[in-house]
Amino acid sequence: MAEYVKSATTGRDWEVVIGLEIHAQLATRTKIFSGSPTAYGAPPNSQANLVDLGYPGVLPVLNAEAVRMAIRFGLATGSTVARRSVFARKNYFYPDLPKGYQISQYEKPVVEHGSIDVLLDDGVIKTIGITRAHLEEDAGKSMHEGLGAFSGIDLNRAGTPLLEIVSEPDMRSAKEAVAYLKKIHTLVRYLEICDGNMQEGSFRCDANVSVRPVGQEKLGTRAELKNINSFRFVEKAIHFEVARQIELLESGGKVVQETRLYDSARDETRSMRSKEEANDYRYFPDPDLLPLVISDAEVEAVRASLPELPDEKAARFCRDHGLSVYDAGVLTSSRELAAYYEAVVVAAGGEPKLCANWVMGEIAGLLNRDNLEITAARVDATALVGLLRRIIDNTVSNKLAKEVLLAMWDEGRSADAVIEAKGLKQITDSGALEAVIRQVIEANPEQVAGYRGGKDKLFGFFVGQAMKASGGKANPGQLNDLLKRLLAG
């Protein structure tokens, strides 16, 4: 079902059209056309050689590993991997571009015509087309903070290899755009071609946004939202831009094709410059680089090295572990999370749904609390299984197990050690439970009379009182059964 935006002023329905350009920094050790290292965080201009600085007489040499990474992405997205592609010079002048041009691919990219499937919030799977993915070099970085009235130029990033992934304008809402962005983020990390670190700028996004009245086939004039580096900001920037364009059009104005910056502090987009067309960049084939020729054997060698991809892994989790499509999607959102879950299932010897619930629920909650990745989890797979076994054998209830896990996480102790030290074993002795329940019944004669008179909702009151009296240690199933029998008189 199509998703439209209704104008708050006129009530008119508008259709949003979005395409994304994603810049994924390839995880090579050296730059795309030079031997300079690509490590993040080095002192300014300490990782730029004469090629990166654009000195006369030096020549670029293509990094073969960057090409293999581009092929990996192409195969993973069902794209055509061009057996012959060409590097071009994209000419523009900016302080952080020492050569006065950027080496990129234009008319003949290495990868084109692919797609990925995205699972939306309503359970619908939508296919988003990938127009192209081309290799290019990154520019340097202009520095403004702490320099007074001056700006500094750091060329460490100049020449860093990028794969620019250009989608078709297939997305119709900010949520769809974020879902697509997250799927590409997951994919490049599975393929180990990009670390996906958005804070360091190794995975960033430009969003092309336009609106048109519902029923109109012609695309509206688009604005490009530049260099957004978080999923949340992509969604917020698109929402603002859509509202801005609708208000502008309904007031009789026109949307100007331009590049806009998203200001997260003010939650607004603002104009940076008019949007250039391809002819403004005066593209022409780079005379210093031969055409990139890829053989069938090279493509097949890369294909043989591909890992199990996210969709394949999710399908296997559904098939082998009986998980829902949603659960499988969450657990395969990163290779590391999927590996953790599988390690838990294997060590547990089964109970895949119980394992999934604890990994997606309590473990994920503690990771979020402490701002940690799954690789830094303070309870490893084996330790978690130690706790799950105590749930399965009724040593602890699900509720008590959460208390145990928290202590395991914060104190580094095993489940059994925590249970013993804190005295958290469930009461499963029928005689002991019956004694607790009789005390509760004797202490609440009015509620007993009400329950026996037909007020069934009072049962929850007795459960709560009995749990309180047992210190939260009563086995819930046994407690309910005994309560029903004793309250029935």
Residue pairs with C-beta under 8 A, 6 or more apart in sequence:
2 15
2 172
2 214
3 16
3 172
3 173
3 176
4 13
4 14
4 15
4 16
4 214
5 13
5 14
5 15
5 16
5 211
5 242
5 246
6 12
6 13
6 14
7 13
7 14
7 246
7 250
9 247
9 250
10 250
12 213
12 250
13 213
13 214
14 211
14 212
14 213
14 214
14 242
14 246
15 172
15 211
15 212
15 213
15 214
15 216
16 171
16 172
16 173
16 174
16 209
16 210
16 211
16 238
16 242
17 169
17 171
17 172
17 209
17 210
17 211
17 212
17 219
17 220
17 222
18 169
18 171
18 172
18 173
18 174
18 176
18 177
18 207
18 208
18 209
18 210
18 238
19 166
19 167
19 168
19 169
19 170
19 171
19 207
19 208
19 222
20 165
20 166
20 167
20 171
20 177
20 180
20 181
20 205
20 206
20 207
20 208
21 164
21 165
21 166
21 167
21 205
21 206
21 207
21 208
22 164
22 165
22 166
22 167
22 181
22 184
22 203
22 204
22 205
22 206
23 138
23 162
23 163
23 164
23 165
23 203
23 204
23 205
23 206
24 162
24 163
24 164
24 165
24 184
24 188
24 193
24 194
24 196
24 202
24 203
25 38
25 138
25 160
25 161
25 162
25 194
25 195
25 201
25 202
25 203
26 32
26 65
26 66
26 69
26 70
26 161
26 162
26 163
26 193
26 194
27 69
27 192
27 193
27 194
27 195
28 38
28 63
28 65
28 66
28 69
28 161
29 37
29 38
29 65
30 36
30 37
30 38
30 63
31 37
31 38
31 51
31 52
31 63
31 137
31 159
31 160
31 161
32 62
32 63
32 66
32 103
32 135
32 136
32 137
32 159
32 160
32 161
32 162
33 51
33 60
33 61
33 62
33 63
33 103
33 137
33 159
34 49
34 51
34 52
34 60
34 61
34 159
35 49
36 47
36 48
36 49
36 51
36 52
36 159
37 47
38 47
38 160
38 161
39 47
40 197
40 200
40 202
42 156
44 143
44 152
44 154
44 156
45 153
45 154
45 155
45 156
46 156
47 156
48 140
48 155
48 156
48 158
48 159
50 58
51 58
51 59
51 60
51 159
52 98
52 155
52 158
52 159
53 98
53 155
53 158
54 98
54 99
54 100
59 288
60 103
60 286
60 288
60 289
62 87
62 289
62 292
63 161
66 135
66 161
67 110
67 135
67 292
67 294
68 298
68 302
69 161
69 163
69 191
69 193
70 110
70 111
70 133
70 135
70 163
71 81
71 110
71 111
71 294
71 298
71 299
71 302
72 191
72 193
72 302
72 305
72 306
73 79
73 111
73 133
73 163
73 165
73 187
73 188
73 191
73 193
74 80
74 81
74 110
74 111
74 114
74 133
75 81
75 299
75 302
75 303
75 306
76 187
76 190
76 191
76 306
76 309
77 111
77 114
77 115
77 116
77 130
77 133
77 187
78 114
78 115
79 111
79 112
79 113
79 114
79 130
79 133
80 111
80 112
80 113
80 114
81 110
81 111
81 294
81 299
82 108
82 109
82 110
82 111
82 112
82 294
83 293
83 294
83 295
83 296
84 108
84 291
84 292
84 293
84 294
85 105
85 108
85 109
85 110
85 134
85 291
85 292
85 294
86 105
86 106
86 107
86 108
86 285
86 291
86 292
87 103
87 104
87 105
87 135
87 285
87 286
87 289
87 292
88 103
88 104
88 105
88 106
88 107
88 283
88 284
88 285
88 286
89 101
89 102
89 103
89 104
89 282
89 283
89 284
89 285
89 286
90 101
90 102
90 103
90 104
90 106
90 136
90 281
90 283
91 100
91 101
91 281
91 282
91 283
92 100
92 101
92 102
92 276
92 280
92 281
93 100
94 139
95 142
95 151
95 153
96 139
96 140
96 141
96 142
96 153
96 154
96 155
96 158
97 139
97 140
97 158
98 140
98 155
98 158
102 136
102 137
102 139
103 136
103 137
103 286
103 289
104 134
104 135
104 136
104 137
104 164
105 134
105 135
105 136
106 134
106 278
106 283
107 283
108 291
109 132
109 133
109 134
109 135
110 133
110 134
110 135
110 292
110 294
111 130
111 132
111 133
111 134
112 130
112 131
112 132
112 133
113 129
113 130
113 131
113 132
114 129
114 130
114 133
115 127
115 128
115 129
115 130
116 127
116 128
116 130
116 180
116 183
116 184
116 187
117 125
117 126
117 127
117 128
117 183
117 311
118 125
118 126
118 127
118 128
118 176
118 179
118 180
118 183
119 125
119 179
119 325
119 326
119 329
120 126
120 175
120 176
120 179
121 175
121 179
123 325
123 326
126 170
126 176
127 170
128 167
128 168
128 170
128 171
128 176
128 180
129 167
129 168
129 170
130 165
130 166
130 167
130 168
131 166
131 167
131 168
132 165
132 166
133 163
133 164
133 165
133 166
134 163
134 164
134 166
135 161
135 162
135 163
136 161
136 162
136 164
137 158
137 159
137 160
137 161
137 162
138 157
138 158
138 159
138 160
138 161
138 162
139 157
139 158
140 153
140 154
140 155
140 156
140 157
140 158
141 153
141 154
141 155
141 156
141 157
142 151
142 152
142 153
143 151
143 152
143 153
143 154
144 151
144 152
157 201
163 188
163 193
163 194
165 184
167 180
169 208
169 210
169 219
171 177
171 180
174 234
174 235
174 238
174 239
174 242
175 235
177 207
177 234
177 235
177 238
178 231
178 234
178 235
181 205
181 231
181 234
182 231
182 333
183 310
185 196
185 203
186 310
186 332
186 333
186 334
187 309
187 310
188 194
188 196
188 203
189 195
189 196
189 334
189 335
190 307
190 309
190 310
190 334
190 335
191 306
191 307
192 307
194 202
194 203
195 202
195 203
196 202
196 203
197 203
198 204
198 229
198 230
198 231
199 229
201 229
203 229
204 227
204 228
204 229
205 227
205 228
205 229
205 234
206 224
206 225
206 226
206 227
206 228
207 224
207 225
207 228
207 234
207 237
207 238
207 241
208 222
208 223
208 224
208 225
209 222
209 223
209 224
209 225
209 238
209 241
209 242
209 245
210 219
210 220
210 221
210 222
210 223
210 245
210 255
211 220
211 242
211 245
211 246
211 249
211 255
212 218
212 219
212 220
220 245
220 249
220 255
221 254
221 255
221 256
221 257
222 255
222 257
222 275
223 241
223 245
223 255
223 256
223 257
223 258
223 259
223 260
223 269
223 275
224 258
224 259
224 260
224 275
225 237
225 238
225 241
225 260
225 261
225 262
225 269
226 259
226 260
226 261
226 262
226 272
227 261
228 234
228 237
228 262
233 262
233 264
236 262
236 264
236 267
237 262
237 269
240 262
240 267
240 268
240 269
241 260
241 269
244 269
245 255
248 254
248 255
249 255
256 271
256 274
257 274
257 275
258 271
258 272
258 273
258 274
258 275
259 271
259 272
259 273
259 274
259 275
260 269
260 270
260 271
260 272
261 269
261 270
261 271
261 272
262 268
262 269
263 269
263 270
307 335
308 316
310 332
310 333
313 328
313 332
313 338
314 325
314 328
314 329
314 331
314 332
315 328
317 323
317 327
317 328
317 331
317 332
317 338
317 341
318 324
318 325
318 328
320 352
321 328
321 345
321 352
321 353
321 356
322 352
322 353
323 331
323 352
323 353
323 356
327 356
327 360
330 360
331 337
331 338
331 341
331 356
331 359
331 360
332 338
334 374
336 373
336 374
336 375
337 359
337 374
340 359
340 363
340 374
340 377
340 381
341 355
341 356
341 359
343 381
343 382
344 355
344 358
344 359
344 381
344 384
344 385
344 388
345 351
345 352
345 355
347 381
347 382
347 385
348 354
348 355
348 385
348 388
348 389
351 388
351 392
354 388
354 391
354 392
355 388
358 384
358 387
358 388
358 405
359 384
362 402
362 405
363 374
363 377
363 379
363 384
366 372
366 377
366 378
366 379
366 405
366 406
366 409
367 373
367 374
367 377
370 378
372 378
378 408
378 409
378 410
378 412
379 387
379 405
379 408
379 409
383 408
383 414
383 415
384 405
386 414
386 415
386 416
387 396
387 401
387 404
387 405
387 408
387 415
389 415
390 396
390 401
390 404
390 415
390 416
390 419
391 397
391 398
391 401
394 426
394 428
394 475
395 419
395 425
395 426
396 404
396 419
396 424
396 425
396 426
397 426
397 472
397 473
397 474
397 475
397 476
399 472
400 424
400 426
400 472
400 473
403 422
403 424
404 415
404 418
404 419
404 422
404 424
405 415
407 413
407 418
407 422
408 414
408 415
408 418
411 418
413 421
418 424
419 425
424 473
425 473
426 473
426 474
426 475
427 433
427 436
427 470
427 473
427 474
427 475
428 475
428 478
430 478
430 482
433 466
433 470
433 474
433 475
433 478
433 479
433 482
434 482
434 486
436 466
436 469
436 470
436 474
437 462
437 466
437 479
437 482
437 483
437 486
438 486
439 469
440 462
440 465
440 466
440 469
441 448
441 462
441 486
441 487
443 465
444 461
444 462
444 465
447 458
447 461
447 462
448 487
450 458
451 458
451 459
451 462
451 487
452 487
452 488
452 489
459 483
459 484
459 487
462 483
462 487
463 479
463 480
463 483
466 474
466 479
466 483
467 474
467 479
470 479
